[in-house]
């Protein structure tokens, strides 16, 4: 699979939430696109990944 253009290996049965946490992202502060489709946050824990997936993870940052 590719995450933000970088090739990664998906473990068998790995969920999107597990990947987000392993990569050091805060699940509450990201938006994820999987194969061209936005994944709702409520589905992160049940979205199973595979090696052919292409993910784009965007972090929200605050400022002022």
PDB file as gemmi writes it, atoms N, CA and C in Angstrom:
CRYST1    1.000    1.000    1.000  90.00  90.00  90.00 P 1                      
ATOM      1  N   UNK A   1       0.846  -1.161   0.000  1.00  0.00           N  
ATOM      2  CA  UNK A   1       0.000   0.000   0.000  1.00  0.00           C  
ATOM      3  C   UNK A   1       0.894   1.226   0.000  1.00  0.00           C  
ATOM      4  N   UNK A   2       0.307   2.348  -0.374  1.00  0.00           N  
ATOM      5  CA  UNK A   2       1.011   3.617  -0.344  1.00  0.00           C  
ATOM      6  C   UNK A   2       0.295   4.563   0.610  1.00  0.00           C  
ATOM      7  N   UNK A   3       1.082   5.225   1.466  1.00  0.00           N  
ATOM      8  CA  UNK A   3       0.556   6.215   2.400  1.00  0.00           C  
ATOM      9  C   UNK A   3       1.260   7.526   2.093  1.00  0.00           C  
ATOM     10  N   UNK A   4       0.500   8.504   1.600  1.00  0.00           N  
ATOM     11  CA  UNK A   4       1.060   9.796   1.202  1.00  0.00           C  
ATOM     12  C   UNK A   4       2.236   9.618   0.244  1.00  0.00           C  
ATOM     13  N   UNK A   5       2.089   8.658  -0.680  1.00  0.00           N  
ATOM     14  CA  UNK A   5       3.098   8.421  -1.703  1.00  0.00           C  
ATOM     15  C   UNK A   5       4.255   7.540  -1.293  1.00  0.00           C  
ATOM     16  N   UNK A   6       4.299   7.087  -0.045  1.00  0.00           N  
ATOM     17  CA  UNK A   6       5.382   6.237   0.451  1.00  0.00           C  
ATOM     18  C   UNK A   6       4.867   4.809   0.587  1.00  0.00           C  
ATOM     19  N   UNK A   7       5.612   3.860   0.029  1.00  0.00           N  
ATOM     20  CA  UNK A   7       5.182   2.464   0.088  1.00  0.00           C  
ATOM     21  C   UNK A   7       5.320   1.911   1.502  1.00  0.00           C  
ATOM     22  N   UNK A   8       4.270   1.241   1.972  1.00  0.00           N  
ATOM     23  CA  UNK A   8       4.224   0.611   3.296  1.00  0.00           C  
ATOM     24  C   UNK A   8       3.676  -0.799   3.119  1.00  0.00           C  
ATOM     25  N   UNK A   9       3.937  -1.653   4.087  1.00  0.00           N  
ATOM     26  CA  UNK A   9       3.412  -3.016   4.073  1.00  0.00           C  
ATOM     27  C   UNK A   9       2.256  -3.114   5.046  1.00  0.00           C  
ATOM     28  N   UNK A  10       1.125  -3.578   4.574  1.00  0.00           N  
ATOM     29  CA  UNK A  10      -0.056  -3.752   5.438  1.00  0.00           C  
ATOM     30  C   UNK A  10       0.004  -5.130   6.075  1.00  0.00           C  
ATOM     31  N   UNK A  11      -0.163  -5.169   7.399  1.00  0.00           N  
ATOM     32  CA  UNK A  11      -0.272  -6.453   8.085  1.00  0.00           C  
ATOM     33  C   UNK A  11      -1.634  -7.060   7.753  1.00  0.00           C  
ATOM     34  N   UNK A  12      -1.713  -8.353   7.805  1.00  0.00           N  
ATOM     35  CA  UNK A  12      -2.969  -9.045   7.551  1.00  0.00           C  
ATOM     36  C   UNK A  12      -4.019  -8.595   8.562  1.00  0.00           C  
ATOM     37  N   UNK A  13      -5.135  -8.068   8.086  1.00  0.00           N  
ATOM     38  CA  UNK A  13      -6.225  -7.640   8.951  1.00  0.00           C  
ATOM     39  C   UNK A  13      -6.032  -6.272   9.590  1.00  0.00           C  
ATOM     40  N   UNK A  14      -5.005  -5.540   9.184  1.00  0.00           N  
ATOM     41  CA  UNK A  14      -4.723  -4.224   9.767  1.00  0.00           C  
ATOM     42  C   UNK A  14      -5.848  -3.247   9.445  1.00  0.00           C  
ATOM     43  N   UNK A  15      -6.256  -2.481  10.464  1.00  0.00           N  
ATOM     44  CA  UNK A  15      -7.301  -1.482  10.248  1.00  0.00           C  
ATOM     45  C   UNK A  15      -6.677  -0.120   9.977  1.00  0.00           C  
ATOM     46  N   UNK A  16      -7.476   0.762   9.433  1.00  0.00           N  
ATOM     47  CA  UNK A  16      -7.037   2.118   9.175  1.00  0.00           C  
ATOM     48  C   UNK A  16      -6.648   2.816  10.473  1.00  0.00           C  
ATOM     49  N   UNK A  17      -7.411   2.605  11.534  1.00  0.00           N  
ATOM     50  CA  UNK A  17      -7.095   3.211  12.825  1.00  0.00           C  
ATOM     51  C   UNK A  17      -5.730   2.749  13.333  1.00  0.00           C  
ATOM     52  N   UNK A  18      -5.435   1.464  13.202  1.00  0.00           N  
ATOM     53  CA  UNK A  18      -4.126   0.946  13.625  1.00  0.00           C  
ATOM     54  C   UNK A  18      -3.001   1.617  12.849  1.00  0.00           C  
ATOM     55  N   UNK A  19      -3.170   1.753  11.551  1.00  0.00           N  
ATOM     56  CA  UNK A  19      -2.147   2.407  10.729  1.00  0.00           C  
ATOM     57  C   UNK A  19      -1.947   3.854  11.155  1.00  0.00           C  
ATOM     58  N   UNK A  20      -3.035   4.572  11.325  1.00  0.00           N  
ATOM     59  CA  UNK A  20      -2.966   5.980  11.732  1.00  0.00           C  
ATOM     60  C   UNK A  20      -2.177   6.113  13.033  1.00  0.00           C  
ATOM     61  N   UNK A  21      -2.483   5.268  14.008  1.00  0.00           N  
ATOM     62  CA  UNK A  21      -1.804   5.326  15.300  1.00  0.00           C  
ATOM     63  C   UNK A  21      -0.334   4.925  15.189  1.00  0.00           C  
ATOM     64  N   UNK A  22      -0.033   3.881  14.400  1.00  0.00           N  
ATOM     65  CA  UNK A  22       1.353   3.441  14.223  1.00  0.00           C  
ATOM     66  C   UNK A  22       2.209   4.500  13.529  1.00  0.00           C  
ATOM     67  N   UNK A  23       1.581   5.264  12.648  1.00  0.00           N  
ATOM     68  CA  UNK A  23       2.310   6.309  11.930  1.00  0.00           C  
ATOM     69  C   UNK A  23       2.434   7.591  12.753  1.00  0.00           C  
ATOM     70  N   UNK A  24       1.860   7.598  13.953  1.00  0.00           N  
ATOM     71  CA  UNK A  24       2.004   8.741  14.846  1.00  0.00           C  
ATOM     72  C   UNK A  24       1.005   9.863  14.640  1.00  0.00           C  
ATOM     73  N   UNK A  25      -0.065   9.590  13.903  1.00  0.00           N  
ATOM     74  CA  UNK A  25      -1.105  10.588  13.685  1.00  0.00           C  
ATOM     75  C   UNK A  25      -2.128  10.542  14.816  1.00  0.00           C  
ATOM     76  N   UNK A  26      -2.771  11.654  15.076  1.00  0.00           N  
ATOM     77  CA  UNK A  26      -3.889  11.728  16.013  1.00  0.00           C  
ATOM     78  C   UNK A  26      -5.160  11.508  15.192  1.00  0.00           C  
ATOM     79  N   UNK A  27      -5.862  10.419  15.435  1.00  0.00           N  
ATOM     80  CA  UNK A  27      -7.036  10.054  14.632  1.00  0.00           C  
ATOM     81  C   UNK A  27      -8.110  11.138  14.630  1.00  0.00           C  
ATOM     82  N   UNK A  28      -8.146  11.970  15.664  1.00  0.00           N  
ATOM     83  CA  UNK A  28      -9.150  13.037  15.731  1.00  0.00           C  
ATOM     84  C   UNK A  28      -8.762  14.253  14.894  1.00  0.00           C  
ATOM     85  N   UNK A  29      -7.495  14.310  14.457  1.00  0.00           N  
ATOM     86  CA  UNK A  29      -7.016  15.490  13.745  1.00  0.00           C  
ATOM     87  C   UNK A  29      -6.569  15.190  12.311  1.00  0.00           C  
ATOM     88  N   UNK A  30      -7.107  14.110  11.722  1.00  0.00           N  
ATOM     89  CA  UNK A  30      -6.748  13.772  10.348  1.00  0.00           C  
ATOM     90  C   UNK A  30      -7.997  13.524   9.504  1.00  0.00           C  
ATOM     91  N   UNK A  31      -7.811  13.680   8.220  1.00  0.00           N  
ATOM     92  CA  UNK A  31      -8.795  13.242   7.223  1.00  0.00           C  
ATOM     93  C   UNK A  31      -8.064  12.220   6.362  1.00  0.00           C  
ATOM     94  N   UNK A  32      -8.762  11.163   5.968  1.00  0.00           N  
ATOM     95  CA  UNK A  32      -8.130  10.097   5.195  1.00  0.00           C  
ATOM     96  C   UNK A  32      -8.934   9.816   3.938  1.00  0.00           C  
ATOM     97  N   UNK A  33      -8.195   9.715   2.843  1.00  0.00           N  
ATOM     98  CA  UNK A  33      -8.767   9.304   1.568  1.00  0.00           C  
ATOM     99  C   UNK A  33      -8.164   7.942   1.235  1.00  0.00           C  
ATOM    100  N   UNK A  34      -9.028   6.966   0.967  1.00  0.00           N  
ATOM    101  CA  UNK A  34      -8.589   5.613   0.615  1.00  0.00           C  
ATOM    102  C   UNK A  34      -9.065   5.316  -0.798  1.00  0.00           C  
ATOM    103  N   UNK A  35      -8.123   5.130  -1.688  1.00  0.00           N  
ATOM    104  CA  UNK A  35      -8.435   4.821  -3.092  1.00  0.00           C  
ATOM    105  C   UNK A  35      -9.418   5.824  -3.685  1.00  0.00           C  
ATOM    106  N   UNK A  36      -9.195   7.104  -3.362  1.00  0.00           N  
ATOM    107  CA  UNK A  36     -10.001   8.171  -3.948  1.00  0.00           C  
ATOM    108  C   UNK A  36     -11.297   8.492  -3.227  1.00  0.00           C  
ATOM    109  N   UNK A  37     -11.584   7.796  -2.131  1.00  0.00           N  
ATOM    110  CA  UNK A  37     -12.823   8.021  -1.381  1.00  0.00           C  
ATOM    111  C   UNK A  37     -12.495   8.440   0.051  1.00  0.00           C  
ATOM    112  N   UNK A  38     -13.181   9.479   0.534  1.00  0.00           N  
ATOM    113  CA  UNK A  38     -13.001   9.913   1.919  1.00  0.00           C  
ATOM    114  C   UNK A  38     -13.564   8.846   2.861  1.00  0.00           C  
ATOM    115  N   UNK A  39     -12.797   8.512   3.899  1.00  0.00           N  
ATOM    116  CA  UNK A  39     -13.249   7.544   4.907  1.00  0.00           C  
ATOM    117  C   UNK A  39     -13.725   8.328   6.127  1.00  0.00           C  
ATOM    118  N   UNK A  40     -14.990   8.195   6.512  1.00  0.00           N  
ATOM    119  CA  UNK A  40     -15.479   8.867   7.725  1.00  0.00           C  
ATOM    120  C   UNK A  40     -14.737   8.371   8.963  1.00  0.00           C  
ATOM    121  N   UNK A  41     -14.475   9.273   9.901  1.00  0.00           N  
ATOM    122  CA  UNK A  41     -13.756   8.909  11.126  1.00  0.00           C  
ATOM    123  C   UNK A  41     -14.404   7.728  11.847  1.00  0.00           C  
ATOM    124  N   UNK A  42     -15.731   7.669  11.833  1.00  0.00           N  
ATOM    125  CA  UNK A  42     -16.418   6.590  12.550  1.00  0.00           C  
ATOM    126  C   UNK A  42     -16.128   5.212  11.941  1.00  0.00           C  
ATOM    127  N   UNK A  43     -15.558   5.174  10.739  1.00  0.00           N  
ATOM    128  CA  UNK A  43     -15.245   3.902  10.087  1.00  0.00           C  
ATOM    129  C   UNK A  43     -13.762   3.532  10.151  1.00  0.00           C  
ATOM    130  N   UNK A  44     -12.919   4.379  10.763  1.00  0.00           N  
ATOM    131  CA  UNK A  44     -11.476   4.100  10.828  1.00  0.00           C  
ATOM    132  C   UNK A  44     -11.198   2.728  11.448  1.00  0.00           C  
ATOM    133  N   UNK A  45     -11.873   2.395  12.544  1.00  0.00           N  
ATOM    134  CA  UNK A  45     -11.588   1.151  13.276  1.00  0.00           C  
ATOM    135  C   UNK A  45     -12.078  -0.098  12.557  1.00  0.00           C  
ATOM    136  N   UNK A  46     -12.993   0.058  11.608  1.00  0.00           N  
ATOM    137  CA  UNK A  46     -13.500  -1.131  10.905  1.00  0.00           C  
ATOM    138  C   UNK A  46     -13.082  -1.200   9.442  1.00  0.00           C  
ATOM    139  N   UNK A  47     -12.271  -0.248   8.998  1.00  0.00           N  
ATOM    140  CA  UNK A  47     -11.785  -0.251   7.618  1.00  0.00           C  
ATOM    141  C   UNK A  47     -10.506  -1.078   7.548  1.00  0.00           C  
ATOM    142  N   UNK A  48     -10.592  -2.230   6.881  1.00  0.00           N  
ATOM    143  CA  UNK A  48      -9.457  -3.142   6.747  1.00  0.00           C  
ATOM    144  C   UNK A  48      -8.631  -2.725   5.527  1.00  0.00           C  
ATOM    145  N   UNK A  49      -7.314  -2.720   5.701  1.00  0.00           N  
ATOM    146  CA  UNK A  49      -6.415  -2.300   4.630  1.00  0.00           C  
ATOM    147  C   UNK A  49      -5.814  -3.501   3.914  1.00  0.00           C  
ATOM    148  N   UNK A  50      -5.417  -3.276   2.658  1.00  0.00           N  
ATOM    149  CA  UNK A  50      -4.723  -4.314   1.906  1.00  0.00           C  
ATOM    150  C   UNK A  50      -3.563  -3.670   1.139  1.00  0.00           C  
ATOM    151  N   UNK A  51      -2.679  -4.500   0.601  1.00  0.00           N  
ATOM    152  CA  UNK A  51      -1.468  -4.000  -0.046  1.00  0.00           C  
ATOM    153  C   UNK A  51      -1.726  -3.129  -1.268  1.00  0.00           C  
ATOM    154  N   UNK A  52      -2.880  -3.244  -1.891  1.00  0.00           N  
ATOM    155  CA  UNK A  52      -3.154  -2.456  -3.102  1.00  0.00           C  
ATOM    156  C   UNK A  52      -3.760  -1.081  -2.809  1.00  0.00           C  
ATOM    157  N   UNK A  53      -4.003  -0.765  -1.530  1.00  0.00           N  
ATOM    158  CA  UNK A  53      -4.624   0.513  -1.165  1.00  0.00           C  
ATOM    159  C   UNK A  53      -3.682   1.688  -1.358  1.00  0.00           C  
ATOM    160  N   UNK A  54      -4.281   2.824  -1.713  1.00  0.00           N  
ATOM    161  CA  UNK A  54      -3.563   4.092  -1.795  1.00  0.00           C  
ATOM    162  C   UNK A  54      -4.255   5.055  -0.851  1.00  0.00           C  
ATOM    163  N   UNK A  55      -3.519   5.497   0.176  1.00  0.00           N  
ATOM    164  CA  UNK A  55      -4.068   6.358   1.203  1.00  0.00           C  
ATOM    165  C   UNK A  55      -3.415   7.731   1.175  1.00  0.00           C  
ATOM    166  N   UNK A  56      -4.220   8.744   1.415  1.00  0.00           N  
ATOM    167  CA  UNK A  56      -3.728  10.096   1.622  1.00  0.00           C  
ATOM    168  C   UNK A  56      -4.230  10.517   2.995  1.00  0.00           C  
ATOM    169  N   UNK A  57      -3.296  10.868   3.871  1.00  0.00           N  
ATOM    170  CA  UNK A  57      -3.631  11.283   5.228  1.00  0.00           C  
ATOM    171  C   UNK A  57      -3.259  12.745   5.365  1.00  0.00           C  
ATOM    172  N   UNK A  58      -4.256  13.567   5.739  1.00  0.00           N  
ATOM    173  CA  UNK A  58      -4.043  14.996   5.881  1.00  0.00           C  
ATOM    174  C   UNK A  58      -4.279  15.376   7.337  1.00  0.00           C  
ATOM    175  N   UNK A  59      -3.304  16.062   7.938  1.00  0.00           N  
ATOM    176  CA  UNK A  59      -3.410  16.492   9.330  1.00  0.00           C  
ATOM    177  C   UNK A  59      -3.952  17.905   9.398  1.00  0.00           C  
ATOM    178  N   UNK A  60      -4.827  18.135  10.362  1.00  0.00           N  
ATOM    179  CA  UNK A  60      -5.332  19.474  10.634  1.00  0.00           C  
ATOM    180  C   UNK A  60      -4.473  20.101  11.716  1.00  0.00           C  
ATOM    181  N   UNK A  61      -4.068  21.328  11.491  1.00  0.00           N  
ATOM    182  CA  UNK A  61      -3.287  22.046  12.493  1.00  0.00           C  
ATOM    183  C   UNK A  61      -3.984  23.348  12.806  1.00  0.00           C  
ATOM    184  N   UNK A  62      -3.875  23.742  14.046  1.00  0.00           N  
ATOM    185  CA  UNK A  62      -4.488  24.993  14.474  1.00  0.00           C  
ATOM    186  C   UNK A  62      -3.460  26.116  14.425  1.00  0.00           C  
ATOM    187  N   UNK A  63      -3.951  27.282  14.382  1.00  0.00           N  
ATOM    188  CA  UNK A  63      -3.058  28.433  14.377  1.00  0.00           C  
ATOM    189  C   UNK A  63      -3.812  29.652  14.868  1.00  0.00           C  
ATOM    190  N   UNK A  64      -3.081  30.703  14.991  1.00  0.00           N  
ATOM    191  CA  UNK A  64      -3.798  31.874  15.450  1.00  0.00           C  
ATOM    192  C   UNK A  64      -3.004  33.118  15.411  1.00  0.00           C  
TER     193      UNK A  64                                                      
END                                                                             
